[in-house]
Amino acid sequence: MAANGSQEAGAGTSGGRSPRGQGNWHWVALGVAVAALVISLCALVLSSPETLLAFFSGQTLDPEKVEVDAAAFRDYFKVEAKRFDLARRALVLTLKRTKAFPLKDSDYETLAERTTRTLAGLLPLEALARGYVRCECFGKNKEFLGFTFERIRGLVERETLDLAVPLPRRRSLQGVVITY
């Protein structure tokens, strides 16, 4: 203390920074760490969208685990390959027509005369004549998730056709039945 009772400048302190200033570096380091974590997560999601799809929808990333049943049309086409197209959020099935696939109107008449006069024999022909098939989607435990009508008329012009079945939202696709 000075002779007049006043304190000298800086007396009673360490002469360095205040405790308040030391805590700021801690928050800056924490902010940098959080920013690095956010940037890393964004890079992971942008480089691998299938990881994001699997995380949020529970969808399997292996198309071979999705069971496809096209028995109703086994005489006319077969499913040759399957893959996921994540840009379109679809399971893409490559269909290949058989020799029995009707290519012109007279083929439908001939096939209708040869098949048994049952609905199971005539309905696939009717679906092929329309150029559309019904794709029914199933989840776990054969839970019905919905259906779409998909155009297959392109099999008249080409031997193979990629059929895109939309993936259900927030549910894992376990099976697809292609029917009339």
Secondary structure in CASP SS format (residue, H / E / C, confidence):
PFRMAT SS
TARGET T0000
AUTHOR 0000-0000-0000
METHOD secondary structure of the structure
MODEL  1
M C 1.00
A C 1.00
A C 1.00
N C 1.00
G C 1.00
S C 1.00
Q C 1.00
E C 1.00
A C 1.00
G C 1.00
A C 1.00
G C 1.00
T C 1.00
S C 1.00
G C 1.00
G C 1.00
R C 1.00
S C 1.00
P H 1.00
R H 1.00
G H 1.00
Q H 1.00
G H 1.00
N H 1.00
W H 1.00
H H 1.00
W H 1.00
V H 1.00
A H 1.00
L H 1.00
G H 1.00
V H 1.00
A H 1.00
V H 1.00
A H 1.00
A H 1.00
L H 1.00
V H 1.00
I H 1.00
S H 1.00
L H 1.00
C H 1.00
A H 1.00
L H 1.00
V H 1.00
L H 1.00
S H 1.00
S C 1.00
P H 1.00
E H 1.00
T H 1.00
L H 1.00
L H 1.00
A H 1.00
F H 1.00
F H 1.00
S H 1.00
G C 1.00
Q C 1.00
T C 1.00
L C 1.00
D C 1.00
P H 1.00
E H 1.00
K H 1.00
V C 1.00
E E 1.00
V E 1.00
D E 1.00
A C 1.00
A H 1.00
A H 1.00
F H 1.00
R C 1.00
D C 1.00
Y C 1.00
F E 1.00
K E 1.00
V E 1.00
E E 1.00
A E 1.00
K E 1.00
R E 1.00
F E 1.00
D E 1.00
L C 1.00
A C 1.00
R C 1.00
R C 1.00
A E 1.00
L E 1.00
V E 1.00
L E 1.00
T E 1.00
L E 1.00
K E 1.00
R E 1.00
T C 1.00
K C 1.00
A C 1.00
F C 1.00
P C 1.00
L C 1.00
K C 1.00
D H 1.00
S H 1.00
D H 1.00
Y H 1.00
E H 1.00
T H 1.00
L H 1.00
A H 1.00
E H 1.00
R H 1.00
T C 1.00
T C 1.00
R C 1.00
T C 1.00
L H 1.00
A H 1.00
G H 1.00
L H 1.00
L H 1.00
P H 1.00
L H 1.00
E H 1.00
A H 1.00
L H 1.00
A H 1.00
R H 1.00
G C 1.00
Y E 1.00
V E 1.00
R E 1.00
C E 1.00
E E 1.00
C E 1.00
F E 1.00
G C 1.00
K H 1.00
N H 1.00
K H 1.00
E C 1.00
F E 1.00
L E 1.00
G E 1.00
F E 1.00
T E 1.00
F E 1.00
E E 1.00
R E 1.00
I C 1.00
R H 1.00
G H 1.00
L H 1.00
V H 1.00
E C 1.00
R C 1.00
E C 1.00
T E 1.00
L E 1.00
D E 1.00
L E 1.00
A E 1.00
V E 1.00
P E 1.00
L C 1.00
P C 1.00
R C 1.00
R C 1.00
R C 1.00
S C 1.00
L C 1.00
Q C 1.00
G E 1.00
V E 1.00
V E 1.00
I E 1.00
T E 1.00
Y C 1.00
END
